[in-house]
Amino acid sequence: MSALGRVVRAGVRRRRTQSVAVGLAALVATTCSVLGGSLLVASQDPFDQAFAGQRGAHLTARFDGARASAEQLAATAHAAGVADAAGPYRTVGVDPEPGPGYDLPPGARMAPMTVTGRASAAPGIDNITLTQGSWPQHPGEVVIDDRYGDRPSSPGGSLRLPGLPGAPTLKVVGFARSVSRTSDAWVTPDTATALGGASGYTMLYRFTDAGSTAAMEADRAAVAAAAPAGALTGAQSWLTAQQGSDRNTALFLPFVVAFGLLGMAMSVLVAGNVVAGAVGTATRRIGVLKALGCTPAQVVRAYVAQALIPATVGTLLGVVAGNALTVPVLATTGSLYGTDTSGLAPWVDVAVAGGTLAAVALVAWAAAARAGRLRTVDALAVGRTGGGTRRDALAARAAALAARLPLPRPLSLGLAQPFARPARSAGMLAAVLFGTAAAVFAVGMGGTMSWVQQAKSRDAGDVLVHPARPDGPPGAMPVDRPVPADRAVVRAALDAQPGTAAYFGTGTEEATVPGVAGSTLVTAFDGDSSWAGYRMAAGRWYRGPGEAVAPATFLTEASVGLGDQVTFTTHGRAVTVRIVGEVFDPHVQTNELFTDAVNYPAGAAPRPDFWTVELKPGTDRAGYATAVGAALAPAHMAVDTGGPHGSSDSIAALNSLTATLTLLLLVVAGLGVFNTVVLEIRERTRDMGVAKALGMTPAQTVGVVLASVVLVGAVGGAIGLPVGLALHGVTVPAMGRSAGLNFPAAALDVFGTPALLLLALGGVLIALLGALLPAVRAARARTVDALRAE
C-alpha cells in the first residue's frame, strides 16, 4: 500500500462517525434516485414497447352504422394528417352469458362486450398479440381480450348472446392482447355481420403528428369532419391509454423524486462539511504530510478519497436498495403488456451511481482545495487555523450580546459559539433545515395518504347489509355468486326497525361508453346518497334525475367535463346523464360512473347488492344488526356493523417508504450536527479544561454544548418548516396528475396548528439530539487531559 493510501485509510478509520454520515447520505440519495429513475423508465417503456411492436392505433374511432356506410368511413383514411388507417370493422355491442364449458355458472351476469369483426390479427395497425389459442377462422368462433373481466381461464368454452336474434352461441378459441384496447373480443367479419343487432363501425388511425393532446384533438376533428355529420360516436386517443398504462407507478414518481432531491442535497452537504471540518482541524497534520514530500495535489486527493470511500459504499448499497424497491412496485407492469422488461434499467443504476459520486467528489474537492493551498511552514507553525479579524470581531460582539441576556452564564457562552465559526454553523444549519423539511414533508404525506384512505374507504354508515355467501371451508370460493334480495324486502325490514335513521342501496353493473376502452363500472344508488362519504374534487354530488358524477380517470378517457352529457349502454338500454361533479376516487385503474337508479328505465336498474344504514343516536349497533339479520335471513342477506376498512397496497407502500426514507434523512441530519459539534469540542478542548479548572461543573459543560446548537436548530427549523410545506404542496398535486387524479385543497390542508408548532420545534430537537452525545463526552473528559491538549 502506498503512503498516500495509508493516509486515506487512517483518516477514514479515525473519523468513523463522519464516514457513516457520508455513507448514509449517499445511500438515501442513491436509493431514491434509482427508484425514481427506474419508475420513470418503466412507467413508459412497457407500453411504448408494446405500442411500437403492435403498431398501435393513435386514434380508435367508433361510428354509428345508421349514419355512415362502410365506403364513407373508408374515405376518412384520406383526412388531413392521417398517415395510415385500417377498417372499417363492424362492431356489435352484446350482453353475453356463460355457455357450456365456461367457468361461470349458467345465467350469471357478465360485463357488456364489444365484439369486432376482423379477418386477421395483424392488419398493419393494432396488430393483436395472441396469448393463448388461435385467431377465429370459422363462423361462430371468438377470441377474447386478456383484460376482459369475465373471460374463462382457458379456451374451449362458449358464450351465449341471448339479446341478439336467434340467441347465437360463440365458441371461445383463444385470448389476445391489444395495446390500444380497440375491442373486448374479435370474430370473423362474416360472423360480425351475421350477429345483427345494433351495430356500428370502428376505424383505426395513425397520424403524422400524434405526440400531444392538442395534436390529437386536431386529428380527431379532421376525422370527424371527413365523416358524415353526427356519425362519430366516440374516439379514444392513444395518449389516454398511455397515461392509464400504470397509474400506480406514476403515483410514486414525484414522491421519490422529492426524497431523491433531499437525499442528494444532504449527501453533498454532509460530504462537504466532513471534508472541510477535517481540513480545518488537521492543519498541522497537513503541514507534516507536505514536509514529508506530499504534493498539494496528493493532499487534496487524500481528503477527497476520505469522503469518496464511504460515499462509494453508501452508493452501492443504495443501488441495491433502489432496485429491491423497484421490483415489487413494478411487479405487474411488464406482464400487463406482454413485454420482457423487469423494470430494472442498468443504465439508470450506472448514471445514478456516477452522478452521486461525482457530486460528492466535486464538493469534497472544493472543500479540500484549501488544504492544498496551505504553505507548509504556516501549517506547521499555526497548528490549527486561526480566525480572521472580521470573524473574531463578530464572535466578540455576539459574546457581549449573549452575556447581557438574563440566562445562566454557561448558556450565554453556548449561544455565542456559532458566531465564532459562521461557515461551520451554516453547514449545521443546512443539515437541520433539510432534516426539518424532510420531517414536515413526511408528516404532510402521511396526512394526505390518510385523507386518501378515508376517501377510499368511505365509512359513512353504521350498518352494512349485503348478500350472504354460502357456507363452505375457510378461504373457499363459493360455487354460486350471492344473489341480492329484492329491494322491497330489504326496505321493509329496514323501515320496520325503530333505530333506522337513513339508508341507501348500491347496485353495480358494467356498461359501455363511446370512446372509453373496455367497460365502465356504473354504480346506481337507490335512495338518498348525499351522505355516502364520497369526497368531491370539483363540482357537487348529484341531486336529482339525469345527473351523475365521475372520477377524473373516466372524464379523461371519455373526453368530457362538468356539464357535458354522457350516454352509457347496458343490456341493450341506453341511459343519458349529465356530469355535475368530479368525485375523488383513488381506484385509479377503473372507469367509474355514479348516478341515481331513477335514471334507468323502469325495472332496468341493477338490483342493489349493498345497503348502507345510518342509525339514530343512542341505537345499539349490535342489537340492531341482530334484529335486521334475523329479519333478512330468509332472503339470504347478512348484516355487518360498519363499512369497508383497510389500507390499499399503494398507500401502505407509500407510508412505509416515507417512514424509512425520513428516518434515514433525520439520522443523517443528526450526524451532521454531531460531526460539527465534535469538531467544535476538539478545537475548544483546552478552553473547556480551563473552564473546568475554574469551577464549571459537568452539567454546565453539557449546557454550554447544547446551548451552542439551540439557536442554529431554531433558525433551521423555522426555515425548514416552510420548505417542507412547499415541497408537500408541490409533490402531492404532481402525484395526482401522474396518476390521473385531481387532489382537492382538503387533501393538502392536513396540518393543524399544534402540528405546525411541534414541527417548527423539530429543528431544535434534531440539533439537541445530535449534540447530546458529544456534550456528555465533553462533560466526562478529565480536566488534566483537557489542559494538556494543544
Helices and strands as residue ranges (DSSP letters): H 3-14, H 16-42, H 45-54, E 59-64, H 70-74, G 75-78, E 82-94, E 97-98, E 113-117, E 129-133, E 141-145, E 158-160, E 169-177, E 185-187, H 189-195, E 199-207, H 213-226, E 232-237, H 238-243, H 247-281, H 283-291, H 296-329, H 333-337, H 346-373, H 376-382, H 389-403, H 409-416, G 417-420, H 422-457, E 463-467, H 487-495, E 500-511, E 520-526, E 535-539, E 547-550, H 552-558, E 565-570, E 573-584, E 592-596, G 597-599, E 610-615, H 621-632, G 633-635, E 637-640, H 649-683, H 685-693, H 698-738, H 745-748, H 753-760, H 762-780, H 783-788
